[in-house]
Amino acid sequence: MAAGMGIEEAAQKLLAPTAGDFDVALLDDIVTVAYSPVDPNRSTANKALMALQESPDAWTKADAILERAQNPQSRFFGLQVLDDAIRTRWKVLPAEQRDGIKNYVVGKVITVSSNEEVAKTERVFLSKLNLTLVQILKQEWPHNWPTFIPDLVGSSKTSEVLCENNMQILKLLSEEVFDFSRDQMVTQKVKTMKESLNSEFAAIYHLCEFILEHSQRPSLLKVTLQTLQRFLTWIPL
């Protein structure tokens, strides 16, 4: 925090509309206070974060937060802001903004999951990023993103570490859409997505078969078997 700036002044500055760059460093400072169990200003910091999260344009700051935040909790906050926009505002966002969010999240997932060391150190962040991608899929797939499964299957054969995360995404998609989200999605939407995954299952199965025949990477083999098991619980054979 800037010298001499109190937490309330910092919170007001963070929430003030600005045409310039979002002050990610200031967000880091406020998040640090909010997550400190002994800081007397913790309550004020938490109120500032809640107010920022509820701001209608908060999602436009998410990429800056995810790229520049130094505090891991700030990046999780950025993802939460993005998740909220996807769940509650997706249909009212212009198409170019939806595409921008989708392309950013896909690119971020690929960047993190393509590097084994980064994927290992950022494991929790990558897991949450995968969930954000699945939230987008629940809005866009298959009608606005018909190439998702072919693209994912194709990229899986380029790198084992990328393939491992792709398997996690497929497993999450099955779990989120068909196990956990019946109360959150209309029945027709679930039916459409189920039919689409059913029609694409041959490609997914052949990818699993390819991995099981050619890979010697224990963690990849494990998640592949788990993913296959998730699909076989509902795919009609």
C-alpha positions in Angstrom: 0.0 0.0 0.0 1.2 3.5 -0.8 3.0 5.2 2.2 0.5 6.9 4.4 -2.5 5.4 2.8 -5.0 3.8 5.2 -7.0 0.7 4.4 -10.3 2.7 3.9 -8.6 5.1 1.5 -7.0 2.2 -0.3 -10.4 0.5 -0.6 -12.0 3.7 -2.0 -9.2 4.0 -4.5 -9.6 0.4 -5.6 -13.3 0.8 -6.1 -13.1 4.2 -7.9 -13.9 4.1 -11.6 -10.8 4.8 -13.6 -9.9 5.0 -17.3 -6.3 3.8 -16.6 -4.9 0.5 -15.6 -6.5 -1.3 -12.7 -4.2 -1.1 -9.6 -3.4 -4.8 -9.2 -0.7 -4.1 -6.6 -3.2 -2.3 -4.4 -5.6 -5.3 -4.8 -2.7 -7.5 -3.6 -2.3 -5.3 -0.5 -6.0 -5.4 0.3 -6.3 -9.1 -0.2 -3.3 -9.6 2.1 -5.1 -7.6 4.8 -8.4 -9.5 4.2 -6.7 -12.9 4.6 -4.7 -11.9 7.7 -6.5 -13.3 10.8 -4.8 -10.8 13.1 -5.1 -7.6 11.0 -7.5 -5.1 12.7 -8.5 -3.8 9.2 -9.5 -7.3 8.0 -13.3 -6.5 8.0 -12.9 -3.3 6.0 -10.7 -5.1 3.4 -13.2 -7.9 3.1 -16.0 -5.4 2.5 -13.9 -3.7 -0.2 -13.4 -7.1 -2.0 -17.1 -7.9 -1.8 -18.0 -4.5 -3.2 -15.5 -5.0 -6.1 -16.8 -8.5 -6.8 -20.4 -7.1 -7.0 -19.4 -4.3 -9.4 -20.9 -5.0 -12.8 -17.7 -4.4 -14.7 -15.4 -6.2 -12.2 -14.9 -9.1 -14.7 -13.1 -6.6 -17.1 -10.3 -6.5 -14.5 -9.9 -10.3 -14.3 -7.2 -10.6 -16.9 -5.1 -7.9 -15.3 -5.5 -9.6 -11.9 -4.6 -13.1 -13.3 -1.6 -11.8 -15.2 -0.1 -9.4 -12.7 -1.2 -10.3 -9.1 1.6 -11.5 -6.8 -0.7 -12.8 -4.1 -2.2 -16.3 -5.0 -5.4 -15.3 -3.3 -5.7 -12.3 -5.6 -5.6 -14.6 -8.6 -8.3 -16.8 -7.0 -10.4 -13.7 -6.5 -9.9 -12.8 -10.1 -11.2 -16.2 -11.2 -14.2 -15.9 -8.8 -15.1 -12.6 -10.4 -14.8 -14.2 -13.9 -16.9 -17.2 -12.7 -19.6 -14.9 -11.4 -19.8 -13.0 -14.8 -20.0 -16.3 -16.7 -22.8 -17.7 -14.5 -24.9 -14.5 -14.2 -24.1 -12.2 -17.0 -23.0 -14.4 -19.9 -26.1 -14.1 -22.0 -26.2 -10.3 -21.8 -22.5 -9.8 -22.8 -21.8 -8.9 -26.4 -20.6 -11.8 -28.6 -17.1 -10.2 -28.9 -16.7 -10.0 -25.1 -17.9 -13.6 -24.7 -15.3 -14.7 -27.3 -12.7 -12.6 -25.6 -13.3 -14.3 -22.2 -13.4 -17.8 -23.9 -10.2 -17.3 -25.8 -8.4 -15.8 -22.8 -9.4 -18.7 -20.5 -8.5 -21.4 -23.1 -5.1 -19.7 -23.7 -4.4 -19.5 -20.0 -5.3 -23.2 -19.5 -3.0 -24.2 -22.3 -0.1 -22.0 -21.1 -0.3 -23.3 -17.6 -0.9 -27.0 -18.5 1.7 -27.2 -21.3 4.6 -26.8 -18.9 5.1 -29.6 -16.5 6.9 -27.5 -13.8 4.3 -24.7 -14.0 1.4 -27.2 -14.0 2.9 -28.8 -10.9 3.5 -25.6 -8.9 0.2 -24.1 -10.1 -1.8 -27.2 -9.5 -4.6 -25.6 -7.4 -4.8 -22.6 -9.7 -5.0 -24.8 -12.7 -7.8 -26.9 -11.1 -9.8 -23.7 -10.6 -9.0 -22.5 -14.1 -10.4 -25.8 -15.5 -13.6 -25.2 -13.5 -13.9 -21.8 -15.1 -13.5 -23.3 -18.5 -16.2 -25.8 -17.8 -18.5 -23.0 -16.7 -18.0 -21.5 -20.2 -18.6 -24.8 -21.8 -21.9 -25.1 -20.0 -22.9 -21.8 -21.6 -21.4 -22.2 -25.1 -21.1 -25.9 -25.9 -22.2 -27.4 -28.3 -24.2 -24.7 -30.1 -21.5 -21.9 -30.1 -18.4 -24.1 -29.8 -19.0 -27.3 -31.9 -15.2 -27.9 -32.3 -14.4 -28.1 -28.6 -14.1 -31.9 -28.4 -12.2 -32.4 -31.7 -9.8 -29.6 -30.8 -9.2 -31.0 -27.3 -8.7 -34.5 -28.7 -6.3 -33.2 -31.3 -4.2 -31.2 -28.9 -4.0 -34.1 -26.5 -1.7 -36.0 -28.8 0.9 -33.2 -28.9 2.0 -33.3 -25.2 1.5 -35.8 -22.3 1.3 -33.1 -19.7 -1.3 -31.1 -21.8 -3.1 -34.3 -22.4 -3.3 -35.0 -18.7 -5.0 -31.7 -18.0 -7.3 -32.3 -21.0 -8.5 -35.5 -19.4 -9.2 -33.6 -16.2 -11.3 -31.2 -18.2 -13.3 -34.0 -19.8 -13.8 -35.7 -16.4 -15.0 -32.4 -14.9 -17.3 -31.8 -17.8 -19.0 -35.2 -17.2 -19.2 -34.6 -13.5 -20.3 -30.9 -13.6 -22.9 -31.3 -16.3 -24.4 -34.7 -15.5 -23.8 -35.3 -11.8 -23.7 -31.9 -10.0 -25.6 -29.4 -12.1 -29.1 -30.8 -12.6 -30.6 -28.1 -10.4 -28.6 -25.3 -12.1 -29.3 -26.1 -15.7 -32.6 -26.6 -17.5 -33.5 -30.1 -18.5 -33.3 -29.4 -22.2 -29.8 -28.0 -21.9 -28.6 -31.1 -20.0 -30.3 -33.3 -22.7 -28.6 -31.4 -25.5 -25.1 -31.6 -23.9 -25.6 -35.2 -23.0 -26.5 -36.1 -26.6 -23.5 -34.1 -27.9 -21.1 -35.9 -25.6 -22.7 -39.2 -26.5 -22.2 -38.5 -30.2 -18.5 -37.4 -29.6 -17.8 -40.3 -27.3 -16.1 -42.4 -30.0 -13.4 -39.8 -30.4 -13.0 -39.5 -26.6 -12.8 -43.3 -26.3 -10.2 -43.6 -29.1 -8.1 -41.0 -27.3 -8.3 -43.0 -24.0 -7.4 -46.1 -25.9 -4.4 -44.3 -27.5 -3.2 -43.1 -24.2 -3.5 -46.5 -22.5 -1.6 -48.2 -25.3 1.2 -45.7 -25.7 1.8 -43.8 -22.4 3.9 -44.9 -19.5 3.1 -41.8 -17.4 1.4 -43.1 -14.3 -0.6 -39.8 -13.5 -1.9 -39.7 -17.1 -2.9 -43.3 -17.1 -4.7 -42.8 -13.8 -6.7 -39.8 -14.9 -7.5 -41.4 -18.2 -9.0 -44.4 -16.4 -10.9 -42.1 -14.1 -12.3 -40.2 -17.0 -13.3 -43.3 -18.9 -15.1 -44.6 -15.8 -17.0 -41.3 -15.4 -18.3 -41.5 -19.0 -19.2 -45.2 -18.8 -21.5 -44.5 -15.9 -24.0 -42.8 -18.2 -23.0 -43.5 -21.9 -25.4 -46.0 -23.4 -23.5 -49.0 -24.7 
